[in-house]
């Protein structure tokens, strides 16, 4: 059993998070921390960051206990994002339920100067999924959920542009992080021993000189 630091608060390190108190479901701080670290990291690198979520569902006959299918999908997806110049960062978590089987929730942060719409990113995810699981190129399997509808099928916003030096940064970042905090809910996490649960891109720390140079270029 994994050790969890569970919170039932409505914020984490000053940023708003989802609450499931009525369902007695908390959020794992060990998942929230890597997410907030990548927000900070990307906003150090870029003056504008676009953040969005999507879900990956495996077909019911695929257990993927070692996450090899997801890992190959993720590598392909991130390669597409990098080639397009989006400079992606991400955090993803594995979950498992009787209804949905094995599935993954993911938050992606990209250079907001290069994009501000989820369309091409979801297309990249679909293309990478089709390649890994043998679906026809360009087809939509329905197993990539773009998170533009809530659980009741009603439209919901997915994708927030955060401007580092804007007076609106706090609200935009808070709104986005709250959406991303869904990854931290402890319900449906796969308890299988030895099965990896958390996936995250490497953090990039700029030196003080690099930060100064970047600010000079952007100003």
N, C-alpha and C positions, 0 to 999 in steps of 0.2 A: 504494500500500500504506500503510495507516494505521500510524503509529508507536505501538507498544504498550510499556507498562512491565509486563512479565510477572513474576509472582511464583509460586513453587512452595512457599512457606512454608505453615504451617498456621494462620497468623494474619495479620491486617492491622490495624495501629494498635491492637493489643491485643485485637482481637475475632477469634474463631475463624472460619475459612473452609474451604470444601471443598478437597480435594486430589485430583488426578488424576495423580499421579507415575507410576504404572505405565503409563498411557496417554501419558505425556510431554505432558500438556496443562496449561498454566498458567492463571492468572487475570489479567485485565487490571486493573492498579491504577487506570487512568483510568476504569474503570467502577465499581470498588469505592468510590472516593472519593465520587462523587455519592450513592451509596447511604448510606454512613455519615453524610454531611452531612445527609441528610434524616431519619435517625434522630435525630441531635442536635437538629435544628431542631424536629421535632415534639414531642420530649420537653421542649423549652424552652416550647413553646406549651401543652401539655396534660400534666396529671399522670398520665394513663393513655393509652397508645397501643396500638392493635390493628393488627398487621402481618400481611399475608398475601400469597400469590403466586397468579398464574394465568397461563395461556398463551393466546395467540390464534393460531389457525391459519387461513390463507387457503385457499380452494378452489384446487385444483391449476391451474386455468386462469387464476388471477389472479397476475400477477407483481408488480404494485404497486411498480415501481422507484423511484417518487418518494414512496412511503409515503402517498399521498393517502387511500386507503381506511382505513388504520390511523389516520391523523391525525383523520379525521372520526369514526371509531369512538371514539377516545380522548376527543375533545372532548365527544361525546354522553354517554359513560360518566361522565366527570368532572362534567359538568353535573348528571347524576342524583345523583351522590354528594354534591355541594354542596347541592342542593335538599333532600336528606334530612338535612342538618345534620351530615355526617360529617367535613367539613373535610379532604379528601384531599390527600395528597402521594404522589408516585410516581416510579419510575424504570423505564423499559422499554428493551429492546434488540431489535434485529432480527437474525434468523438465517436461514440458508438451507441446506437439505440436499436430497439426492436423494430421500430417503424422505418427508420432511415438507414439502418445498417452502419457501416463505417463511412464517416464523412469528415470533412475538414473545413474549418472556418479560417478565413485569412483577411488580414488588413494589409494594404499595400500603400506605400507613400512614394510619390514620384516628383520629379522636378516640375513645379507648377508653371515655369516659364515655357515648358515644352508641351504642356497638355492641360486641359481643364474639363475633360469629359471622359466618362468611363467607357464609351463605345469601343475604341480601339484596344483598350486593355482587356475588356471582356472577350473581344474577338481573338486576341492573342491567347487568352486562357482556353477558349473553345478549340482553337487550332492545335494547341499543345495537347489538350485532352484527346482530341480525335486521333492525333498521331500516336499517343501512348496506348490507347485502347482499341485502335483499329476501326474507328468510325470513318466514314467517307469525308474527304477534305471539304470544308465549307458547311458541313451539316451541323445541326444543333441537336445534340443528344438529350438535352434537357437536364443534364447532370451537372452543369455549371449554373449556379444560381446567382444572378447579378444583384440580388438583394434590393431590387427596386420596388418590391411589394412586401407588405407585412404578412404576418401569419394568417390574417383574414383575407388576404388577396387585395388589400387596398394599396394604392400607390404610396411609396415613401421615397424620400430623397436619399440618394446614395452618391457620395462624392462631395467633398468640401475643399475649397481653395483657401489656404491659410497664408496670409502675408506677414512675414516676420516683423516688419517695421510698421505695420498698420495699427491704428488704435483699435481695430476690430479683431486683432489677432487672438486675444484672450477668448472672446466669444466663439470665434470660428474653431480654434483649437479645442476648446472645451466641448463644443458640439460634436466634433469629429471623434475625440477620444471617448466620449460617452458611448457613441455608436460602436467604436472598436472594443470597448470593455466587455462586450458580449462574449468575446473569446474567453474571458476569465471565469465564466460561470462554471461551478464545480459539477453541475448536473451533466450526465451523459459522457463524462470523461471516461475513457477506456481504462479499466483497472488492470488489464492484462499485464502480468509481470514481465518486465523486460521490453515492453513495447514503448517506443518513443512517442511522446505526447506533444512536445513543443519544438517548433522549427523557427529559426530567425536568421535574418541576414547579419553579416558582420557589421559592427559599428565602425564608423570612420571618424577618427579624431583628427581635426586639423591642428597644426601647430599655430602658435600666436602669430607668426609671420604670415602663414597661409591665410589666416582669418583676416588680417589687416589688408593683405593683397586683394582678397575677394571683396572686401567692403569697398576698397578703392575702385575696383572695376565696376561694381554695381552702383556706385554713387555718381 
